[in-house]
Structures are given as structure tokens and as C-alpha cells.
Amino acid sequence: MSLPALADRYLPTWLVGGFAIYLLALKLVVVFFAQPQIDETYYWLWGQHLQLSYLDHPALHGWLQGLASWLLGWNLVAMRALTLVTSGITIWIFYDWSRRLAGERWLQVLFLTIALYYSSPLLLIYSSLALIDRLVLVLIMLALHCLARFGAVWEADGRLRLRWLYAGAVAMGLAVLSKYIGGVAGVSALVVLLLRPKLRSLLRVPHFWLAIGLGVALQLPTIVWNLQAPFGNVAFQLALSDAPPLQEMRWKEIGTFFIEALILLSPFCVPAIVVFLVRPARDGFDGLLHDLSRWVFIGATIAVLGLEVVLNRDVIAYWNVPAYAAFFGLSAWFMRSRVLQVLQIVYGGLLSTLLVYHFTVFPILDGRTGIRAGDFYDWPTIAAAVADARQSIGADFIAADNWESGSMLAFAMRAPDIVSLSPRIDAYSQWQDEQSLAGKTALVLESRDSLSALQARFDSLELIRSVDGTSWGQPVHTYRLYLGRGFHPR
């Protein structure tokens, strides 16, 4: 897997440079102009209600969002500020790989790597929005980089480059502290260690075990919280299943997962993925990167499909973004055909442009998660209507019929105490005290045809008005405001 030997099969520097600049420009449009997304505002509220862990995921992303709000205020730039840091680190990693492995052609290969990596619409969008994935992806990439630097020297002459070993352990630990799927980096490192004979001697090195201990120690907040919480992360994930575990093989859902992945990654990258998975890894830094990344791809895919097979969760292709990042970070090594390179980048660029339009200008796409295309548009108008209604009727508190609308409304109103009346347990359950609101009046925002469920939570419910969210003058979602008297806590 020698990049200099393959350089004549790459597209010209000026062309891949243009592709890379265009895709990076799309990222900046998302960062600074895309409408706030539901998950983004939900995680932002985590930062306003700091916990040792959250029901959905570990706490690192919430802590960093809390730090961003403290340093930069309550605004869209603050919410996405970390994106500029994580994207900068990712590009630096690609720069280092290109300088080490591509010789004089390093700039050409760097541009190609950036263009191919962000030709995946999932990687472009998910590394730009204020989602946990942006943090997990960069930490996994950083862990792979550090461990490959460490392992290459150990395989060559048995020297301990401790700064790379411990840096890799910290990156892996922080990846898990962000999202549990970050653990695939640690699992992949152990698999590679066992499969590569020259690395197995590390099992006798005390620093190896100390590094593992450091990565585990970073999970103490999550461990302590799960020991204290009567409804911990594992129970929460089980509760999200639609059926008891291990009921039947869900072939249709698994097929849907792979079809979605094929559409979102493009069919043109499939030959390169096959080569990436089956080609033997070489010795040295490039071979270790290949091995580590391949096992991250395999481990992440198994973990996500395991939710489908074992827990009967309806998994979605975008959950597997660590696998896609592991491949596309090294895709310049494996996509040798210039034709496939062009087709991959053009396909991804067009689809990414469509998605950026959807998130920034006008909603045109609906997913299969129950979230409608217009759910994230025009929240300043909705927030103003809610504020006016509360001032006129004097409700004791403001509530929403689900955590999604509650989070969007809270961000738009800069009000972290919005109450979610969702029938399901979520992170709101960790910080809101419904008992203290018993018998009080609420201004309730209804967005999901949940009137019957809301009526059960109040003595009476009176429609105040309807409010349309719009984009470019076109209604994209209708909300209803109710006055609820005599609140019943859950």
C-alpha cells in the first residue's frame, strides 16, 4: 500500500483541490447558516444541566457545550464552535498522514483525502453540526493516529514512544466518554495487537496496562452515575426496543440499513471498501493505520447491527458513521481508479449540496425517524408567539408535548427550564421536577397531534391559538398553543 507508487493514478492536484475547497465551503455554510437541529438543541440543554452522565449517552459532549455557552454565550456560533476545532484536527491528521506516506505528492494526496472524506454526506453533515458524532469521529481518528505512531516504532525496533501510547489511550477514553460506540477504537486496537505478532510482546509491558487503566479511569463519571441511577444507560437502551431481545432475525430492517448506507455513501465507493477490508496490511505506520481502521469499520458495523439483531432496535444507517470515517480517512489508498474518484466526489458533492439546501434554505426531505422536514425551521417566530401568549395569560410555566419541540423552543427562547411532557423517559427526566409544578397552569406547545396525551396531564386544556412556522413565506409546520390548568405530574 505505497502512495508514491500509486500517485500517477490520482486526479490532478488542481482538480482535487477544487473539489476539497468546495466541500469545505459547504461545511462552513452548515456551521454558520444551517438551522438549529433538534439533537443539537437537546445536547445544548445538557450543557445547561450538567450531569455525570445522561440517559442517552455519556457526558463529555454536554460538558463541552456547557463550556461553550459559558465562554461564548447562548447563540448558534457558540453551539457549533467545537466544530471548527474538530474539523481542524481532522485535517491536520490527514496532513500528517499525507506528508509521511505520499512523499513529494503529499499536497495532491491531502486534497484527495479531504475530498473523498467529505464526499460522504454523512461525514460532511455530521462533522459540521453540533452533534456528538463530530466529537467521537475526531477522537477515534486521533486514537488511530497516535496508536499507529506508537505501534510502528515498537514493531520496528522495540522502542517505547510513551507519549503516543498514552495520547492514544486518552483519545480512546474520551471517545467512549462521548458515546459508547467510541469503544470500537479500543476493541480494534486489541484485535490488531493480537493479530500482529510483533505487537503481542506489549502484553508484557507495564505501560501498556497502565494506558488501558487510564482509558478506563476516564469512564469513572459514567460508571458512578450508572451505579447511582435506578434507570441507567443499559436499562434505557433496552426500554427503547420495540420488542423483547432476541425475538427474531429482522432481515427486512437489516436490508434497509444497507440500502440507506449505499445511498448515503454512494455505490462508487463499494469496490474500494472491499479492497480496504480484504487486502493484507503491510508493516510500518501505513500498515497499522490500515489494520486499525479496518477493525474500527468492522467493529462499528457489528455494534450497530447488534442493536438490530439482539435488541430489536430499528437502527438507521447514519448511526454507523465511525465505520464510514475509518474507511474514508484512508480511501485515497484504496480508490485507485480516477473515474471512480470523480464519480464518488461528484455524487457526494451533489447529495451534500442538496442536504445543505435542506438544512439551510428550505426543508425538502423527510426521514424515517418521525421528525418532519419543517420541524427545525422558523423557531424565532414560534418562540415570540409563546412569549407573547405567556405574557398575556400569565401561565406558571412553559411546556412542550415532546423533548424535540421542547429543546428547539428552549434554545430559541434561551430558556433552559422548558418542561417536556414526552410520554417516554429522556434526559429531561434527570433535571426537571414535575412534582413542584403540581396543580399549576402551563402554556403548552403541541406539535405532534398529541392532544389526547396532553389532556391526561391537566384538569383542563384550552386552545389559545395556532402558529405556523414558515420558510420563504411558505408554511412548513403548524403548532398549537394550549392553556393547561391543574397540571398532573408523572
N, C-alpha and C positions, 0 to 999 in steps of 0.2 A: 504494500500500500504506500507507494512513494509518490508524493505530489509532484516533485520536479519531473518525474518521468511521464506524468500524465498532463503536464501543463499545456502541451500543444493541442489537447482535446478540449480545452476550456474556451469559453467565449472571450472576445477581445476585452481588454480592461475598460475601455471607454463605454462599451455596451453594458457590461455587468455593473459598472459604476453608476450608469444612469438608472438601471433597474433598482440598485440599492438605495440611491438617493430618493427615488420616487416612493419606495416602500417606507423609508424612514420619515419622509414628509407625511405620509398617511398616518404613521404613528403619532406624530406631533399634532395632527388635526384631531385625532381621537383624544389625546391627553388634554388639549386646551379647549376643544369645542364640542365634543360629544356630550349628549345629555347625560346627567347623572343616572346611573343604572341602579336597579333595585338592590342587588347584592352589595354594590359599593356603599350605598347609604346605610344598609344594615350593618356592615362592618365598621362604618364610621361611628355608628352608635355604640359599638363595642368599645371604641376608644373613649367614649364619654361615660361608660360604666365599666371601669376596669375590673377584671376578674382574674383569678389564677388560670382558669380555662373557661371555655364556653361549650355549650351542649353540642354545637355543630362541629367545632374544630378547636385545636389548641389556641393559645392566646397571643402569639408573637405579633401577628398582623394587627390585632386590636390594640396592643400596646403601642405599636409604631404609629397607628392612626391617631391615638390619643396624644402622642408626642408631636405629630404634625399639627394637630389642632392647637396645641399649646404654643408652638413656635410660630405658626403662620396664620392662625385664626380659623374661622369657620367659613370655608369657601371651596370652590371647585379646584382651584390650584393647589390648595393645601391637601385636599383629599387625594390628589393624584401626584403629589410632589415626589413620592418614593419611586414612581415610575421612571423618572429621569435618572435616578441613581441606579436602579436595577438594570435599565437599558444600557447605561454607560458601562457597567461592569460586564454585561454580556458581550458588548462589542470589544471591550478590552481583552476578554478571554479569546475571542475569535482572532484578534490582532496577534496575541501571543502565539496561538497555535499556527497561524499563517507564517509568522516570522521564523518559527522553529522548524516548520515542515515543508515550506514551499520555496525556500531559497530566494533567488532574485525575483521570482514571480509572486512574492508574498502579497503585494497590493492587489493583483488580479484575483488571487485566491481569497483574500479578505473580502473583496466586493462580492465575489460569487457566493461565499458563505453567508454573508449578510442577506443577499438577495434570495438565496434558497431558504434560509431560516425563516425570513419574514414572508416568503411566498406561501407559507401555511397561514391561512386567515385566522385560524385559532391562535397561533403563536403571536401574530401581529396584534390581534384584538386583546387577547388575554394578558399579554405583557404590557399593554398600554392602559387598560382600565385599572381602577383601584381594587383589584381582586386579589385574593390570597395567592392565586396561581403565579402572579408576577414575582412574588417573593420565593415561592417554592422552586420555580424554574431556575432562577438565578443562583439559588443556594445549591441546587443539585449540580448545575453546571460548574460552579465554583468547587464543589467537593470533588467532582470528577477530575478537574484540572489539577487540584492540589495532590490528590492521591496518585494520579499518573506521574506527576513530577517526582513524588517520593518513591514510588514503586520502580520507576525506570532506573534511578540511581542504585537502589537496592539490588535489582536484578543484575546490573552491570558490574558492580564491584563490592556490594555488601555494606556500603556506607549508609548511615542513618541521617537522612535530611529531616531532622525532627520538626522544623518549622512547617514543612509541608504536610507531615503526618498529622500534627495537632491542628493545623489550619483546616485540613480535610475533615477531621473529626468534629471540629466546631461547626463547619458548614453543614455537615450531615445532621448534627444535633439540632441546629437551628431550622433546618428543613422540616424535621419531624415536629418541632415546636410550632411550626406554621400550619402544617397539615399532615395527617398521618401517612399519606401516600409518599411523603418525603422519605420515609423509611426505606423505600426501594433502593436508594443510593447506598445505604449501609448493607443491605442484603446483597446487592450486586458486588460490592467490594469484597464481601466474604466469599461469594461464589468464585470470583476471579482469583482470590488468594488460594483457594483450594484447588483450582484447575491449573494454575501456573506453578510448576514445580519449584522454580527459583524463589517464589514468594512464600512458600509454605514454611520456610525456616523462620518467618516472622512470628509464628506461633510460640517460639521460644524466647522472644524478645519482650522484656517487661514493658517497654514504651508502647508496644502495640496494644497491650491490655489496658494500659493507663489511658491511651487515646480512646479506646472503646468506653472506658469508665467516664471519661469527660463528656462524650456524646450522650451517654445515658444520664449523667448528672444534670444536663441541661433540660431533661424532661421532668425534673422534680416538681415544678409548679403544676403540671398536668397530673402527675401521679398523686400529689397531695390533694388536689381538687377531686379527683375521682374517688379517692378513699373517703372524702368527706361528703360527697354529693350522693343523695339517695337515688338520683336518676342520672347516672354518669354517662359518658360518651358511648360506651358499648350498648347500654340499655336504650339510649336514644336512637342509635342506628338500627337496632332491632325493631324499635317501635315504628320506624319509617317503612318497614317492609309491608307489602300488601298481603302476604300470606306467611304461614309458618315456614321456617327454614327447611331447605332440602325436600321440598314437596315434589317437584318435577323439573326436568330439564326444559328450559324456556328457549327452544330453538328459534322461534319467530323473533323474540326480543334480541337474541344474540345476532341474528341476521341483520336486524335493523341497525344494531350498533355498528357492524362492519360497513353497511351501506352508507350510513351517515359519515363514518370516518373516511371512506373513499371519496365522498363528495367534498368534504371539508379539507382534505389533504391533496386531492387530485389523483386521478388514475395514473398520471405520468411518473409519479414517484415510486410506484409499486416495484418495478424492476430493481431500482436502487435499494429499496428496503430489503428485498430478497437477498441481494448480494451482501448488504450490511449484516444480515442475520447469519448467513451460511459461510461466508469466506473466513478461513482461519486467520486469527490475529497474529501479527508479527511480534518480534521482540521490540523493546525500546518504548519510548514515550508514545509514539503513534499507535503501537500495538496495544498498549494498556488503555489508551483512550477508547480504542475500538472495543476492546473486551468489556470495559466498564459500561460504556454507553449501550452496547448490545444487551447487557443484562439488566440495565435500567429499563430499556424498551420491553424486554420480556417480562420483567417483574411487575412493572406498572400495568401492563395489559392483563396479566394474570390476576392482579389485585382487583382491578376494576371489574373484570368479568366474574371474579369470585363473588362480588356483591350480587350479581345477577343470578348465578348458579346456586350459591349457598344460601343467601339471604332473601332471594326473590325480589331484589330491588330492581326497579326499572331504570337501568343505567343508560347514560347518554354519552355519545362519542366524545364530547369535549371534556369529560372527566379524565380522559387519558392523556392530557397534554404533556405530562412528564415523558411519556414514551415518544411523542412526536418531537419534543425538544431534543431528546437523546439522539434521534436519527438525524434531524435536520441540522444540528450543530456540526455533524460530520458528513453531511450529504455531499459536499464538494469532493470528498474522497471516493464516492461510490457512484455518483451520477456522471458517467463518462461521456455520454452522448450529448453533443451540442444541441441537437434537435430536442432531446428530452429536457435539457436545461431551459431552453427557450419556452417550450410548451409549459413546463412547470411554473416558471416565473410569470408568464403571461396569464395562465389560468388563475394562479393565486392572486396576481395583481388585480385582475378584473373582479374576482369574487370579493377581495378585500375592499376594493373601491365601492362595490355595492353595499357591503356591510357598513362601511364608514358613512355612506349616504343614509343608510337606515338609522344609525345611531346618532347622526349629527343633524340631518336636514329634515327628513320626513320618514315616518315608520312605514315599512313596506313588507316586513317579514314577520310571521308568527312562528313561534317554536312549538314543541310538543310538551312543554312543561306547565301549561296552563296560564302563562304570562302572555298577555296580548300585546300587539305591536305598539299600541298607543299608551301603554302603562307608564312610560317614563318621560312623556312629553308634557310641557306646559305646567309644571308644578308650581312655579311662582303665582300663576293665576289661581290655582286651587288653594294655595296657602293664603292668598289675600282674601279669598271668599270665606275661608274658615275663620280667619282672624276677624273679619267684619261681622260674621254671624255670632261669634262668641262675644264680641263686644256688645252686640245689640241684645242678646238674650241672657248673658251672664252665666254661662254654664260653669260648673266647678272644674271640669277637666275636659280634655280633647281625646278622642279615641278613634281608632280605625278598625275595620272589620277583619283585617289580616295584617301580618307582620310586613308584607311587601308595601302596601299603601301606607302603613304606619311609619315605615322607615323613610319613604320618599317624602311624606308630609313633614316628618321631624326634621329632615335635612333642609327642606325648603323654608320652614318656619324657624330654623335654628332653635328647636325646642326638643331637648333630649328626653322630656318626660311624657311624650305622647304615649298613650296606652294602646296596646294591641289586644283586640278581642278575638284573636285567632283561636279556633277550637283545638288546635294542636299545640303541643309543647314546643317552645323555641327559646332563643336566648332572652327574649323579653321576660320570660318566667324567672330569670335569675335576678332581675333588678326591679321589676315593678311590683308594688304592694297593693294588690286589689282589695285586700281586707280594709285598708284605710280609706277606700273610696265607697264603701258600702252605703247605699241609700242616697248617694249624691246624684246630681244631674250631669249629663255629658253631652257634648256636641260630637256626634258620631259621623265619620265619613264612611259611606258604604260604596264599594266599588266592584263587588263580585257577586251580586244577586244573592246576598246573604241575609235578607230581611228576616226570615223565619228564625235563624240562629240568633240574630240580634234581639228579636222580641223576647226570647227566653232570658236575656240578660238584664231586662229592665221591667219595671212595673208598667210603663207606657212608652210608646215610641211615636213621635210626631214628625212628619216630613216638613222640613223647613224650605228647602229649595234644591234644584238640580244645578250642577255646574259642568260645563263642557271644557275638557282640555282640547286645545287646538294646536295645529301646526300650519303655518302659512294660511291661516284663516279657515282651515278645514277641521271640523270636529274629529278627534281621534279616540276619545274616550269620554264617557259620561259618568259623573259621580253624583251621589245624592247625600245631602246633609240632613241628619235627623237630630231632634232633641230627645234624649232619653232621660226619663225621670225614674228615680228609685233603682240604682244600679245593684245588680246581684253579683257578688264576687264569685269566682270559680273556686 
